[in-house]
Amino acid sequence: MKNVLWFLLGIATGFAAAHFLNKDPRGAEVLADIDARIDEFVDRIGEAYRLEEARRTSADDAPAA
């Protein structure tokens, strides 16, 4: 139970820090850069997933040798 409390306290502290960081123009720029990097990462993972899914689908459609 103590670990859960520390975990929740850490999350709350992170949100509070991000809120104060976002108030400063330089901090908002840093957060925007982090958000852009996360979006790029998610897009790449999604693209890789779709390519793998297409590869598996086309392999399933191919006749067995």
N, C-alpha and C positions, 0 to 999 in steps of 0.2 A: 504494500500500500504506500509505503514511503517513496518507493521509486516512481510510482504513478504521480504522486504529488510533485516530485522534482521535475518530472517530464512536463506536466501541465504548467508548472511555474516557468520552465524554460520556454515553452510555447508562448505564454502570455508576455514574457519579457521580450521575446523576439518580435512579437506584434507591436509592442509599445515602442521598441527601438526603431522599427521600420516606420511607424507613424511619425516619430520625431524626425527621422532622417528625411522623410518625404516632404516635410515642411520647408526644409532648406533647399534652395534652387540647385546647389551642387549635389545634395543628397538625392533629390528627385532625378537628376541626370544619371547618377550612379544606379539607382533603382530601375530607371528606364533601360539602361544598358544591360543590366542583369535580366530584365524581362525579355529583351530582344534576343539575348543568348539562349534563354530557356525556350522561347518560341522556335528558334532555329533548330535547337536540339530535338524538340518534339516533332517538328516537321520532318527532320531526317529520319527519326525512328519510325514515323508513320509511313514514309516513303519506302523504307527498307522492309517494313511489314507487308505493304501492298505488293512489292516486287517478289518477296518470298511466297506470298499467297498465290500470286499469279504463276510463279514457277511451279509450285506444288500442284496447282490446278491443271496446268498444261502437262505435267508429268503424269497425272492421274488419267488424263484423256488419251495419252499416247498408248498405242497397242503394245502388249507385252511381247517381248522377243523370245 
